[in-house]
Amino acid sequence: MHAPADAHVHFTLHPDHPPAVIAITSGPTSDAARSHLHDAGFRSTGPTTMVLARIDREEPHYTAQAAQLLQQYGFTTEITPALQEEIDTEWTWGNYPMPWCTRDEIREVSAEAQRIHDDIAEGRLIIHLHADDGHNTVAIGSYSTGVRRHVHLHGENHLRQETDTVFATEAEAVAEFHRLYSVAVRPGPAPLTDLEQTVRQLLAGTPPATLIEHAPAPSVEPPVAEPGEHEAFLQDLFDQERQWERYRPFDETTIASHESLTVRAEFDHEARHRTDVAWTIAEYDGPVGERLWHATLTAGTPVALIHTVLHHLDAPPLNTAGEADDVLREAGWHPASHPARTTWTAAGAITFEHTPHATADRWMLYGGNNLDRAAWTIRLSAGVPHALLAQLASTTAELFPSPTRPIPRPQPAAIPRLPPPVPTRRR
């Protein structure tokens, strides 16, 4: 016989770090509900609150499983609409290195990486050494509980895995690690990734007091181009800007060539998903010269940003408003420095990222605060003019002038006949 399941569990997205989930429990048997939630990966952050934060970003999926289990035991559960939408929306990692995996197989790989992360965080797996093999972080560790095993690890976050070789002794494992990675070997575990730091902070923190009262958390969504907006923009470009000429070598592709013969923009009419590349834009040092730089823009990119790029190429300004960083800083954006890049965010809705040592993706501008789940992405190669970066920064700063001010509805810039976009929630 089970004790009466007289408890209520309220699930909601974490207001600062979605898709992490907060569970708020109440009722005489809430301790029993919390025990089940703990088994599902939730960790206590207060007398009535628990948090589920994972390095595989699958919190909504596992929250749905936890809620179903609680319902089977007779507990009352409530899921906020925003969280339910996350549960109902399938997604996958961008540029996933194992594209042959099905969605369920990707979850299996991620779940194994989560298990390794938890074992390290909770002291069951002790990391002795780590190294950078030029592409990934590798490490050696020993399990301190259960069957004592000594293993090599490969990768980070949702891609970390154990290699196939299991060593009988720690000395054997260490010797082989030194042989493989030589002077790259460093003592102890590798520094936490940004995602690992966020997860651990969430698990150790306390949710905002407003959530205890079940008040809905404010949500911020990046602006996203509506279906057909890019097509309308392209048509208006040819109708109103006579310096651009149309070429259509294939039914699914239109090329806009500038009269200078140094700028070319290719539009893919078949790009419909938000992550599909819709525009490829390049500038050359002469009509038959070498390419100076190029950019790609996905199908969800707001029209105002596309217009900014093409307007700059058509009529570069004699003077700029300053460097991109200066424009973003003055607009109240938040910078964050990482070992290999710098990111600027506005209310979690748009991110401007600079990776100084990259070639193809030297600058990236995307909707959202997570590149793998971005609503849209602009990628710019090395060589992109600083004046264009400053103009893009200025346009995005106008879309999000300050993290604390109301967010205006994005409008197309300088193309008056384009219909204004209708705000709709997009992932």
Secondary structure in CASP SS format (residue, H / E / C, confidence):
PFRMAT SS
TARGET T0000
AUTHOR 0000-0000-0000
METHOD secondary structure of the structure
MODEL  1
M C 1.00
H C 1.00
A C 1.00
P C 1.00
A C 1.00
D C 1.00
A C 1.00
H E 1.00
V E 1.00
H E 1.00
F E 1.00
T E 1.00
L E 1.00
H C 1.00
P C 1.00
D C 1.00
H C 1.00
P C 1.00
P C 1.00
A C 1.00
V E 1.00
I E 1.00
A E 1.00
I E 1.00
T E 1.00
S E 1.00
G C 1.00
P C 1.00
T C 1.00
S H 1.00
D H 1.00
A H 1.00
A H 1.00
R H 1.00
S H 1.00
H H 1.00
L H 1.00
H H 1.00
D H 1.00
A C 1.00
G C 1.00
F C 1.00
R E 1.00
S E 1.00
T C 1.00
G C 1.00
P C 1.00
T C 1.00
T E 1.00
M E 1.00
V E 1.00
L E 1.00
A C 1.00
R C 1.00
I C 1.00
D C 1.00
R C 1.00
E C 1.00
E H 1.00
P H 1.00
H H 1.00
Y H 1.00
T H 1.00
A H 1.00
Q H 1.00
A H 1.00
A H 1.00
Q H 1.00
L H 1.00
L H 1.00
Q H 1.00
Q H 1.00
Y C 1.00
G C 1.00
F C 1.00
T E 1.00
T E 1.00
E E 1.00
I E 1.00
T C 1.00
P H 1.00
A H 1.00
L H 1.00
Q H 1.00
E H 1.00
E H 1.00
I H 1.00
D H 1.00
T C 1.00
E C 1.00
W C 1.00
T C 1.00
W C 1.00
G C 1.00
N C 1.00
Y C 1.00
P C 1.00
M C 1.00
P C 1.00
W C 1.00
C C 1.00
T C 1.00
R H 1.00
D H 1.00
E H 1.00
I H 1.00
R H 1.00
E H 1.00
V H 1.00
S H 1.00
A H 1.00
E H 1.00
A H 1.00
Q H 1.00
R H 1.00
I H 1.00
H H 1.00
D H 1.00
D H 1.00
I H 1.00
A H 1.00
E C 1.00
G C 1.00
R C 1.00
L E 1.00
I E 1.00
I E 1.00
H E 1.00
L E 1.00
H E 1.00
A E 1.00
D E 1.00
D C 1.00
G C 1.00
H C 1.00
N C 1.00
T E 1.00
V E 1.00
A E 1.00
I E 1.00
G E 1.00
S E 1.00
Y E 1.00
S C 1.00
T C 1.00
G C 1.00
V C 1.00
R C 1.00
R C 1.00
H E 1.00
V E 1.00
H E 1.00
L E 1.00
H E 1.00
G C 1.00
E C 1.00
N H 1.00
H H 1.00
L H 1.00
R C 1.00
Q E 1.00
E E 1.00
T E 1.00
D E 1.00
T E 1.00
V E 1.00
F E 1.00
A C 1.00
T C 1.00
E H 1.00
A H 1.00
E H 1.00
A H 1.00
V H 1.00
A H 1.00
E H 1.00
F H 1.00
H H 1.00
R H 1.00
L H 1.00
Y H 1.00
S H 1.00
V H 1.00
A H 1.00
V C 1.00
R E 1.00
P E 1.00
G C 1.00
P C 1.00
A C 1.00
P C 1.00
L C 1.00
T C 1.00
D H 1.00
L H 1.00
E H 1.00
Q H 1.00
T H 1.00
V H 1.00
R H 1.00
Q H 1.00
L H 1.00
L H 1.00
A H 1.00
G C 1.00
T C 1.00
P C 1.00
P C 1.00
A H 1.00
T H 1.00
L H 1.00
I H 1.00
E C 1.00
H C 1.00
A C 1.00
P C 1.00
A C 1.00
P C 1.00
S C 1.00
V C 1.00
E C 1.00
P C 1.00
P C 1.00
V C 1.00
A C 1.00
E C 1.00
P C 1.00
G C 1.00
E H 1.00
H H 1.00
E H 1.00
A H 1.00
F H 1.00
L H 1.00
Q H 1.00
D H 1.00
L H 1.00
F H 1.00
D H 1.00
Q H 1.00
E C 1.00
R C 1.00
Q C 1.00
W E 1.00
E E 1.00
R E 1.00
Y E 1.00
R E 1.00
P E 1.00
F E 1.00
D C 1.00
E C 1.00
T E 1.00
T E 1.00
I E 1.00
A E 1.00
S E 1.00
H E 1.00
E C 1.00
S C 1.00
L C 1.00
T C 1.00
V E 1.00
R E 1.00
A E 1.00
E E 1.00
F E 1.00
D E 1.00
H C 1.00
E C 1.00
A C 1.00
R C 1.00
H C 1.00
R C 1.00
T C 1.00
D C 1.00
V E 1.00
A E 1.00
W E 1.00
T E 1.00
I E 1.00
A E 1.00
E E 1.00
Y E 1.00
D C 1.00
G C 1.00
P C 1.00
V C 1.00
G C 1.00
E C 1.00
R E 1.00
L E 1.00
W E 1.00
H E 1.00
A E 1.00
T E 1.00
L E 1.00
T E 1.00
A C 1.00
G C 1.00
T C 1.00
P C 1.00
V H 1.00
A H 1.00
L H 1.00
I H 1.00
H H 1.00
T H 1.00
V H 1.00
L H 1.00
H H 1.00
H H 1.00
L H 1.00
D H 1.00
A C 1.00
P C 1.00
P C 1.00
L C 1.00
N C 1.00
T C 1.00
A C 1.00
G C 1.00
E C 1.00
A H 1.00
D H 1.00
D H 1.00
V H 1.00
L H 1.00
R H 1.00
E H 1.00
A C 1.00
G C 1.00
W C 1.00
H E 1.00
P E 1.00
A E 1.00
S E 1.00
H C 1.00
P C 1.00
A C 1.00
R C 1.00
T E 1.00
T E 1.00
W E 1.00
T E 1.00
A E 1.00
A C 1.00
G C 1.00
A C 1.00
I E 1.00
T E 1.00
F E 1.00
E E 1.00
H E 1.00
T C 1.00
P C 1.00
H C 1.00
A C 1.00
T C 1.00
A C 1.00
D C 1.00
R C 1.00
W E 1.00
M E 1.00
L E 1.00
Y E 1.00
G E 1.00
G C 1.00
N C 1.00
N C 1.00
L H 1.00
D H 1.00
R H 1.00
A C 1.00
A C 1.00
W C 1.00
T E 1.00
I E 1.00
R E 1.00
L E 1.00
S C 1.00
A C 1.00
G C 1.00
V C 1.00
P C 1.00
H H 1.00
A H 1.00
L H 1.00
L H 1.00
A H 1.00
Q H 1.00
L H 1.00
A H 1.00
S H 1.00
T H 1.00
T H 1.00
A H 1.00
E H 1.00
L H 1.00
F C 1.00
P C 1.00
S C 1.00
P C 1.00
T C 1.00
R C 1.00
P C 1.00
I C 1.00
P C 1.00
R C 1.00
P C 1.00
Q C 1.00
P C 1.00
A C 1.00
A C 1.00
I C 1.00
P C 1.00
R C 1.00
L C 1.00
P C 1.00
P C 1.00
P C 1.00
V C 1.00
P C 1.00
T C 1.00
R C 1.00
R C 1.00
R C 1.00
END
